[in-house]
Amino acid sequence: MIINLRVKSIKALKGLPRFVYPLAVVTILGLSAGLYRLYAGLGATTNLNTVFPWGLWISFDLTTVAFSGAAFTLAALVYIFHVHDLHTAVRPTVLLGLLGYSSVLVILFFDLGRWDRFWHFLVYPNLTSALFEVSWCIAIYTTILVYEFSPVLLEKVKNNKKLLRAVEKITIPMVIAGITLSSMHQSSLGSLFVITAPRLNPLWYSIIQPEFFLVSSLAAGISTIIIGSFVSIRLFGQTLDQKAIGKLGLLLPWILGLYLLMKIGALAFSGAFSLLFTSGVLSVLYLAELVIGVIVPILLFFIRRVRSSRIASLIGALFVAVGIVLNRFDVTWFAIRQLNGVSYFPSWIEMALLIGVGSGILLVYTLAAHFFPVFAETVRIRSVSDKASSSLHPAKMPVGD
């Protein structure tokens, strides 16, 4: 019996993609740097200071949360608006959201000066703090994502019908709770920067920063699903039907159009429109956000031929992703004014930890997709260039079975 289990385990490991092993090494090294940070403290291991108490880690967190919004965006489309064609994307997207939010919790843990008191927000409420609300929402929503992903895990359990029925009975209420919580903290993250008027450049400062973060997270979530459908071909030979991708692409111009109107309106209302071409490097960064991440994707996804092409859809989604990354790093780092000549650049330990966490996300996602039926509802595809529907085949067997 033991020998059979060992043989099965060896066979399963042999079937893993080769890149899993370097990812494991990078993850271990990155987390080792994180352990040293816990031992030595923030002062000795980071370049954070009283002028820049938030650095690379918070930029990573806000970017990851935006892209992890794919889970609540897709849940709203499938379960609330009944776009059932997108149901095939639920499992891989929920897994990505779960890992994204889990990584945020990990980074927040390492970002605390007194990491041993990470649990204090649970028992010492600060009801006037946006961070308190964000902490609770992220923690509860991560738990809800575990619930949403549980059917995938339960399919590996024998005599699981009763458990699956119990989970399915409360799916809709849990999804609604997840959408509510995710919407709350996506916007609350923007609230953190409403009080930064003395430090944040006027091009980015706005009283409606929460709305900016929420709307942009919707676009980030959709672009994540489109990009993920392409990456899954390379890694697992599984993907979404191009019609589903086209439906997602059709939503992007409207979401991004609303975001563009909000941004231009905020500039005009605040009187900062004249700074758009007179702020040097910051003007370049702001225009790059709008042109690369908003205007170009709007123009691309209004074209039916783009939405019907897997490669063209990927390119459009990548433009959106670059714009989101620029925006989050601008708001949290590049557009923050220096004080008394004090600047900030992350230490190697800060960068090593983030690289390790990022590698960990890819590692766990690959392992989960290999051993569990994450892509059970998707279609198989022979190559990235396959466009005809005849090249797509329903998945007869979940990946990893």
Secondary structure, 3 states (H helix, E strand, C coil): CHHHHHHHHHHHHHCCCCCHHHHHHHHHHHHHHHHHHHHHCHHHHCCCCCCCCCCHHHHHHHHHHHHHCHHHHHHHHHHHCCCHHHHHHHHHHHHHHHHHHHHHHHHHHHHCCCHHHCCHHHHCCCCCCHHHHHHHHHHHHHHHHHHHHHHHHHCCCCCCHHHHHHHHHCHHHHHHHHHHHHHHHHHHHHHCCCCCCCCECCCCCCCCHHHHHHHHHHHHHHHHHHHHHHHHHHHHCEECCHHHHHHHHHHHHHHHHHHHHHHHHHHHHHCCHHHHHCCCHHHHHHHHHHHHHHHHHHHHHCCHHHHCCHHHHHHHHHHHHHHHHHHHHHHHHHCECCECCECCCCCHHHHHHHHHHHHHHHHHHHHHHHHCCCCCCCEEECCCCCCCHHHEEECCCCCCC
